[in-house]
Amino acid sequence: MQPAKKKSKRITSWHLIGAQLAMFRKAARMTQAALAERCSVGEDTIASIEQGRRALQWDFAVLLDELLDTKGALQVAVEKVPKKERFPAFVQDFVDYEQEAVTLLSYQNQVVPGLLQTEEYARFLFACEYPPLEEDQVEEWLAARLDRQRLLERRPRPMLHFILEESILRSELGDPAMMREQIAHLRRCMELPFLGLQIMPMKLPKHAGHAGPMVLLETPDHDHLAYVEGQLTSYLHEDPDDVSVLQQKYGMLRSQAHSVEESARLLDELLGVK
């Protein structure tokens, strides 16, 4: 997944609802911290909603209307949000959801997923971009990618699962030492108790992933989203029917891949470990 190109900030329904909440809160002479305490949520939750970075859920809107005595205004505002705006379908918005995910499942068929890339491997991939990137853009994208990896250090821990094609690991692109270190990094990641990694063998009678990579995630509010990306395009699916199809596909991929134990042995074999 490539970092999003800079663009003018979009004003969405969630920005307007957030501004509305901030106005109601201030009229009630309450701080974000005080309102968060009354709602039994973190202060950052209130801040994210007011800034338009987090969608206000309907049941939470009902609670806020009661606490702020706003006569159902927030509830109605949430109900009026166009369906296409329920979840913003842009890369930068996906990264926000990724960082808060309770569960994240990722299938990749071309490169190691960004969350598991070493700095050298990520830099190599950016060097492969065409048209070529300027050096300052490479550094900006690299910093953003490494920053995303803080998810692996987050508390509470997310549950993560990755499926990688074996061909990615056997690729002879780039420096062999770089690839060896990337494989060693994957092997170390497999020791994390909240992370599962399976390798998809190169020889299979059938393969459920020919349509390309995908990422499935569950938000703290237990919404299920699916992110897919292609050449010059990306889309965040929130329709339950669409997400269900991709979840079924991912389930089949897990059954077709090597087991976690077999995958660990394959990585050890590639590293020359007996």
C-alpha positions as CSV (number, residue, x, y, z in Angstrom):
1,M,0.0,0.0,0.0
2,Q,1.5,3.3,-1.1
3,P,1.2,6.5,1.1
4,A,-1.5,8.8,-0.1
5,K,-0.5,11.8,-2.3
6,K,-1.1,15.1,-0.6
7,K,-4.5,16.6,-1.5
8,S,-6.8,19.3,-0.2
9,K,-8.6,18.3,2.9
10,R,-12.1,16.9,2.2
11,I,-15.0,18.3,4.3
12,T,-17.3,15.4,5.0
13,S,-20.5,14.9,7.0
14,W,-18.3,13.7,9.9
15,H,-16.4,17.0,10.0
16,L,-19.7,18.8,10.2
17,I,-21.1,16.5,12.9
18,G,-17.9,16.9,14.8
19,A,-18.1,20.6,14.7
20,Q,-21.7,20.4,15.8
21,L,-20.7,18.2,18.8
22,A,-18.0,20.6,19.8
23,M,-20.4,23.5,19.7
24,F,-23.0,21.6,21.8
25,R,-20.3,20.6,24.3
26,K,-19.0,24.1,24.7
27,A,-22.5,25.4,25.1
28,A,-22.9,22.9,28.0
29,R,-19.7,24.3,29.5
30,M,-18.0,20.9,29.4
31,T,-14.4,20.1,28.4
32,Q,-13.6,17.1,26.2
33,A,-12.2,15.3,29.2
34,A,-15.4,15.9,31.3
35,L,-17.7,14.7,28.5
36,A,-15.5,11.7,27.9
37,E,-15.7,10.8,31.6
38,R,-19.5,11.1,31.5
39,C,-19.6,8.8,28.5
40,S,-17.1,6.3,29.9
41,V,-14.8,6.7,26.9
42,G,-11.3,8.0,26.3
43,E,-10.8,11.8,25.8
44,D,-9.2,11.0,22.5
45,T,-12.5,9.4,21.3
46,I,-14.3,12.7,21.8
47,A,-11.4,14.6,20.2
48,S,-11.4,12.3,17.1
49,I,-15.2,12.7,16.7
50,E,-15.0,16.5,16.9
51,Q,-12.2,16.6,14.4
52,G,-14.1,14.4,11.9
53,R,-11.6,11.7,12.1
54,R,-13.9,9.1,13.7
55,A,-17.5,8.4,12.7
56,L,-20.1,9.1,15.4
57,Q,-22.0,5.8,15.9
58,W,-25.8,6.1,16.2
59,D,-26.1,4.7,19.8
60,F,-23.3,7.0,21.0
61,A,-25.1,10.0,19.3
62,V,-28.2,9.1,21.3
63,L,-26.2,9.1,24.5
64,L,-24.6,12.4,23.7
65,D,-27.9,14.0,22.9
66,E,-29.2,12.9,26.3
67,L,-26.1,14.2,28.2
68,L,-26.0,17.5,26.3
69,D,-29.8,18.0,26.1
70,T,-29.6,18.6,22.4
71,K,-33.1,17.2,21.5
72,G,-31.9,14.4,19.3
73,A,-29.9,16.7,17.0
74,L,-26.8,14.5,16.8
75,Q,-28.9,11.3,16.3
76,V,-30.7,12.9,13.4
77,A,-27.4,14.2,11.9
78,V,-25.9,10.7,12.0
79,E,-29.1,9.2,10.4
80,K,-28.8,11.7,7.5
81,V,-25.2,10.9,6.6
82,P,-25.1,9.5,3.0
83,K,-24.3,5.8,2.9
84,K,-21.3,6.5,0.7
85,E,-19.8,8.7,3.4
86,R,-20.2,6.2,6.2
87,F,-16.6,5.2,5.9
88,P,-14.2,7.4,3.8
89,A,-12.8,5.4,0.9
90,F,-9.2,6.9,0.8
91,V,-5.9,5.5,1.8
92,Q,-5.2,8.0,4.6
93,D,-8.5,7.1,6.2
94,F,-7.7,3.4,6.0
95,V,-4.5,4.0,7.8
96,D,-6.5,5.6,10.7
97,Y,-8.7,2.5,10.9
98,E,-5.6,0.2,10.6
99,Q,-4.0,1.9,13.6
100,E,-7.1,1.3,15.8
101,A,-8.0,-2.1,14.5
102,V,-9.0,-4.9,16.9
103,T,-8.3,-7.5,14.2
104,L,-6.4,-7.2,10.9
105,L,-6.0,-9.8,8.2
106,S,-3.8,-9.2,5.2
107,Y,-3.2,-11.2,2.0
108,Q,-0.3,-10.0,-0.3
109,N,0.8,-11.5,-3.6
110,Q,3.5,-9.1,-4.8
111,V,5.5,-7.7,-1.8
112,V,5.8,-8.1,1.9
113,P,3.1,-6.1,3.6
114,G,4.1,-2.7,4.8
115,L,3.5,-3.5,8.5
116,L,6.2,-6.2,8.3
117,Q,8.8,-4.5,6.0
118,T,12.3,-3.8,7.1
119,E,13.5,-0.2,6.4
120,E,15.9,-1.4,3.7
121,Y,13.2,-3.5,2.0
122,A,10.8,-0.6,2.1
123,R,13.4,1.8,0.7
124,F,14.1,-0.6,-2.1
125,L,10.4,-0.8,-3.1
126,F,10.2,3.0,-3.2
127,A,13.3,3.0,-5.5
128,C,11.3,0.7,-7.9
129,E,8.5,3.3,-8.3
130,Y,8.0,4.7,-11.8
131,P,8.0,7.5,-12.6
132,P,11.0,7.8,-10.1
133,L,10.3,9.5,-6.8
134,E,12.2,12.5,-5.6
135,E,14.5,11.8,-2.6
136,D,12.5,14.0,-0.2
137,Q,9.3,12.1,-1.2
138,V,11.1,8.8,-0.6
139,E,12.1,9.9,2.9
140,E,8.5,11.1,3.6
141,W,6.9,7.9,2.5
142,L,9.5,5.8,4.3
143,A,8.9,7.6,7.6
144,A,5.2,7.2,7.2
145,R,5.5,3.4,6.5
146,L,7.8,2.9,9.5
147,D,5.4,4.9,11.7
148,R,2.6,2.6,10.8
149,Q,4.5,-0.3,12.3
150,R,3.9,1.1,15.7
151,L,0.7,-0.9,15.6
152,L,2.8,-3.9,16.5
153,E,3.7,-2.2,19.8
154,R,0.2,-0.9,20.6
155,R,-1.7,-1.6,23.8
156,P,-4.1,-3.3,23.8
157,R,-2.6,-5.7,21.3
158,P,-4.4,-6.1,18.0
159,M,-4.8,-9.6,16.6
160,L,-2.9,-9.8,13.3
161,H,-2.7,-12.4,10.6
162,F,-0.8,-12.4,7.3
163,I,-0.7,-14.6,4.2
164,L,2.2,-14.1,1.9
165,E,2.9,-15.8,-1.4
166,E,6.0,-18.0,-1.4
167,S,7.1,-16.3,-4.6
168,I,7.6,-13.0,-2.7
169,L,10.2,-14.7,-0.5
170,R,12.0,-16.5,-3.4
171,S,12.2,-13.4,-5.5
172,E,15.7,-12.5,-6.7
173,L,15.0,-8.8,-7.0
174,G,17.4,-6.4,-5.2
175,D,20.2,-7.3,-2.9
176,P,20.2,-10.9,-1.6
177,A,21.4,-9.7,1.8
178,M,18.4,-7.3,2.0
179,M,16.0,-10.1,1.2
180,R,17.6,-12.4,3.7
181,E,17.2,-9.8,6.5
182,Q,13.6,-9.3,5.4
183,I,13.0,-13.0,5.8
184,A,14.7,-13.1,9.1
185,H,12.5,-10.2,10.2
186,L,9.4,-12.1,9.2
187,R,10.7,-15.1,11.2
188,R,11.1,-12.9,14.3
189,C,7.6,-11.5,13.8
190,M,6.2,-15.0,13.9
191,E,7.3,-15.2,17.6
192,L,4.9,-12.4,18.5
193,P,2.0,-14.1,20.4
194,F,-0.7,-11.9,18.7
195,L,0.6,-12.3,15.1
196,G,0.0,-15.3,12.7
197,L,1.9,-15.7,9.4
198,Q,1.2,-18.3,6.7
199,I,3.0,-18.8,3.4
200,M,1.0,-19.7,0.3
201,P,2.9,-22.4,-1.6
202,M,3.8,-21.9,-5.2
203,K,2.3,-25.2,-6.3
204,L,-1.4,-25.5,-5.8
205,P,-4.3,-27.2,-7.6
206,K,-6.5,-24.2,-6.9
207,H,-5.9,-20.6,-5.6
208,A,-8.5,-18.3,-4.2
209,G,-6.5,-15.1,-4.4
210,H,-6.0,-14.5,-8.1
211,A,-8.0,-11.2,-7.8
212,G,-5.2,-9.6,-5.8
213,P,-4.3,-8.4,-2.3
214,M,-6.7,-7.4,0.4
215,V,-6.8,-6.3,4.0
216,L,-9.7,-7.1,6.3
217,L,-10.1,-5.4,9.6
218,E,-12.4,-5.0,12.6
219,T,-12.8,-1.6,14.2
220,P,-13.1,-1.0,18.0
221,D,-16.9,-0.5,17.3
222,H,-16.9,-4.0,15.7
223,D,-17.5,-2.7,12.2
224,H,-15.9,-4.9,9.5
225,L,-14.1,-3.3,6.6
226,A,-12.2,-4.5,3.6
227,Y,-9.5,-2.5,1.8
228,V,-8.4,-3.4,-1.7
229,E,-5.8,-1.6,-3.9
230,G,-4.8,-1.7,-7.5
231,Q,-3.0,0.5,-10.1
232,L,-3.9,4.1,-9.3
233,T,-6.9,3.1,-7.3
234,S,-7.9,2.0,-3.8
235,Y,-11.3,1.3,-2.2
236,L,-12.5,0.8,1.4
237,H,-15.5,-1.5,1.4
238,E,-18.0,-1.3,4.3
239,D,-21.0,-2.9,2.7
240,P,-21.6,-6.2,4.7
241,D,-22.3,-8.2,1.6
242,D,-19.0,-7.1,0.0
243,V,-17.0,-7.6,3.1
244,S,-18.5,-11.0,3.6
245,V,-17.4,-12.1,0.1
246,L,-13.8,-11.1,0.9
247,Q,-13.9,-12.7,4.3
248,Q,-14.9,-16.0,2.7
249,K,-12.1,-15.6,0.2
250,Y,-9.6,-15.0,3.0
251,G,-10.9,-18.0,4.9
252,M,-10.2,-20.2,1.8
253,L,-6.8,-18.7,1.4
254,R,-5.9,-19.7,5.0
255,S,-7.0,-23.3,4.3
256,Q,-4.9,-23.4,1.1
257,A,-1.7,-21.9,2.7
258,H,1.0,-23.8,4.6
259,S,0.2,-24.1,8.3
260,V,1.9,-21.7,10.7
261,E,4.4,-24.4,11.7
262,E,5.1,-25.3,8.1
263,S,5.5,-21.6,7.2
264,A,8.1,-21.2,10.0
265,R,10.0,-24.2,8.7
266,L,10.0,-22.8,5.2
267,L,11.4,-19.5,6.5
268,D,14.1,-21.4,8.4
269,E,14.9,-23.3,5.2
270,L,15.3,-20.1,3.3
271,L,17.6,-18.8,6.0
272,G,19.6,-22.0,6.0
273,V,18.6,-22.8,9.6
274,K,18.4,-26.5,10.5
